[in-house]
Amino acid sequence: MTVNPYFLTFELLMYGLLALSLYDAHGRGWHVVWQLLASVLFGIMLEWATIRQLHAYHYGQFLIMIANEVPLAIGVGWGVIIYAARLYANATSLPRWARPLLAALLALSVDLSMDAIAIRLGMWDWGRGLDFQYFGVPWANFWAWFWVVTFFSAGLWLLADGKSAVSRWLGPAGALLLGVSGVLLTNDIIVYVVPQAWQTTVIAVTILGTLALTLALHPRISSRPLPAPARWTPLIFHLFFLTAGAISGVIFHPPLLLAVSLSIFGIAWTR
């Protein structure tokens, strides 16, 4: 089997970020390690379930594949992104109910530069061509990202952050079920309930409305320095896809993709 160097590098980076996150989680307690591992399991389950539900995309051949459909590194990627986003949200002054929303927006900021470059590298394929909607990525993908992180993060904050042993050890399993159910439900809503002519509007209103609400709450970092995963996980994602996109040349087609990716990286760097 021919090993794609971009795929392999991505996989190694994901496992490195998982090690960084596990080290941080272990310092917070074994129940936090379980939350992180549940996030990885959630990532694998939601990918498998979504592929089976919608048949909207498929992955390239990575080194380690689950059921020959989902790369293990993708599940790990979900896990470390959710973990980093929750750490960041917990370091802010936002009320607890708003933190899953901020976590979802932070995760979305990673995907806004990642997805368009990844499809050009062949990591996955939406089957719509590279000029479709957002540089070849359906707008519905960002709807899914938003609800994936919102539901699972809310589940962890509601069910797993208590002080009792039952909450700490059973909560992540409950969050996993809530997350997968919520994602499948919202997938159905945007694909089968919302008229196609209204889908982009509904997605934009949902995400931009959440952004406006979050900004209206005047979030500020109340705990410095940020935990290492909260700082480095998004930066490493951005750096990898910027670098891979530049080396392969795909980030220059169109040039606007480079401008968008650099802008998002700049925002992540100054957070």
N, C-alpha and C positions, 0 to 999 in steps of 0.2 A: 504493500500500500504506500503510495506517495504521500509524504507528509507536507502539508501546506505550511510554510514558515510563519505566516500571519496567524493561522489557526493555532499552531503549536505555541507561539508566543502568547497569544491571548489565553490559552488554557493554563500555561504556567503562571501568568500574572494572576489569574483568578485564584489559583491554589495558593499563591503567595499572599494575596489579600485575605483569603480565608484564614491562613495561619496568623496574620496580623490581627484579624478580628477575634480569632479564638484566644489569642494571648490577652487581648483587652477584656474579652468576656470572662475569662478565667479569673482575672483580677477582681471582677465584680461578683463572682459566685457561680457555682455550677448551674444554678437555675438560669442564669443569663447565657451560659454555654448552650443549654437546651433550647433557649429562645432562638439563638443563632442557627443551630442545626435544624430546628423546625422551619426557619426561614428558607434554608436551602432545600429542604424536603418540599416545602410549599412551592418554591420556584420550579422544581421538577414536575410536581403534580399539576400545577396550573398550565405549564407548557404542554404537557401530554394531553390534558383535558381540552385545552383550547384548540390544539391541532385536530383532535378527534371531533370537536364540536363544529368548527367552522371550515376546516380544510383551506385556510386562507394563506398559509405560508408553509415552507419546509426548510429544514436546515441542511447545510453542507455536511460533509463527512469529517467530523472531528475525531480525535484519537480515542476518546472514551464516549460512547453513545449509550443512552438508556433506551432499551426496547427498540434500538436502531432508529429512533426518531428524535430524541432530545439529547443534546450534548450535556454531559455532566457539568461542564464548565458554565453552561448557561444557568443551570439551577444554582450553582455556586455564586454566579454573578448576581442573580436575584437576591440571594441571601446576604451577600456583603453590601449591596446597595441599600437594602432595607435596613440592615443593622447600622450602617453609617448615617442614613437619613434619620433614623430614630435617635441616635446619639446626638446629632446636631439639633434636632427639634427639642430634645430634653434639655439642651444647654441654653435654650431661649427663654424669654419671659412669657411666652404664650401660655394661655390656660390649657389644661390637659386636653379638653375637647377639641382644640384647634391643632394640636400637634400632629395628628395623623394627616391633616390637610397639608401642613407644611412639609411633612415627610414625603408626601406624594408629589408635591411641586419640586422638591429637591431631586427626587428620582427622575422626574420628567426632564429636568435640565440635563441630566446625563444622557438620556435617550435622544434628545433633540440633536445632538452632534453624533452620537454613536450609530444610530440606526441607518442613517443615509449613507454613511461610509461603509458600514458592515455589509450592506447589500451589494455595494460596488466591489467589495473584496470577495464576495461569494459565500459569506458566512451563513446567510439565509436569504431567502428569495420570496418576495411578495407576489411575484408573477404579474405585476402590473406595468413593468417597464420603469426606467429611471426618471421619467418626466412626470410620473403620476403624482398629483397632489404635492406632498412635501418631499421633494427630491426622490420620488419613487416610493415613499412610505405613505400608506393610507392614514388619513386623519384619525380613523377609528383606532389605530394602534395607540395613539396618545390617550384616547379615552380609556382604553384597556389598562395602560400603565397607571393612569390616575387611580382607577378603582382597585387595581391589584394592590397597590401600596396602601391606599386608604383603608380598605377592608381589613387587610391582614394587620396593619399597624394598630388600627382601632381595636381589633381583637386582642392583641397583646396588651395594650394599655388597659383595656377593660377587664380582661380575664387573667392575665399573667403577672401583673405588677403588684399584686397584693402581698401581704406579709405571711400569709398562711402557706403551709407546705402544699396543700391541695391546689391553691391558686397558682403557685409557682411551677408545679410539675404537671398539672392537668391543663392549665391555661393555654400554653402554646398549642396543644392538640385542638382545643376549642377554637383558637384563632385560625388554625390551619383550615378547619372545616368552614368557619365563617368566611375566610378569604376565598377559598375555592368556590363556595356556593355563590358568594357575592360577585365574583368575576364571571362565572357562567351566566348569572342572571343579567348582569349589565351588558355582557356580550349579546345576549338574546335581545335585550331592549334596543340597542343601537342598530343591530342588523335586521331584526324582524319586526320591531314595533315602530320605531321612528321612521317616517317616510324618507326615502333616499335623498330627496330634495332638501330635507331639513337636517340631515345628519351633521353636516359641517357646522351649521349654526348651533345645534344643541351641544356639540362638543366644545365649540369656542365659548359659548356662554357658561358652560359648566366649569371649564378650566380657568378662563379669565375672571369669572365671577369669584371663584375660590381664591385666585391671586389677589383680587381687589379686597376681599374680606380679610385675608391674612395681613395684607399691608395696612388695612384700617386698624388692625389690632396693635400696630406699632411694635413688631417683634424686635427684640434686641438680644444680643448674646449676653447672658447673665453669668456665664461660667467660662472663664479662660484659664489656661489654654484649652482648646478643643481636644477631645480624645483623638489619638492618632488615626483611627479608622475614619472618623468624621472628616478629618482634614485630607487624608491621603487617598482614600478610596475614589472619590469623584475625580481628583486630579490625575490619578493613574489611568482611569478610564479615558479621560480627555487626552492625555498625553499619548497613550497608545494609539488611539484612532487618528489623532492629528499626525503622528509620526508615520503610521502605516499608510494613511491616505496620501501623505506627501511622497513617501518612497515609491509607492505604487503609481502615483500620479492621479489616482481617482478623485482626490479631493479638489482637483482643479477643474472638474467637469460636473457642474458648472463652477466658475470662480466664486459665485455667491456662497457655495457650500463652504469654501475655505473661510470666507468672511464670517459666516454664522458660527462656524466651529471655533474660530479664534475669539470671537466675542464671548461665547459661552465659557470658554476656558478662562478668559480674563475675569469674568464674573466669579467663577469658582476660585480662582487664585486669590482674589481680594476679599473673599468672604471672611 
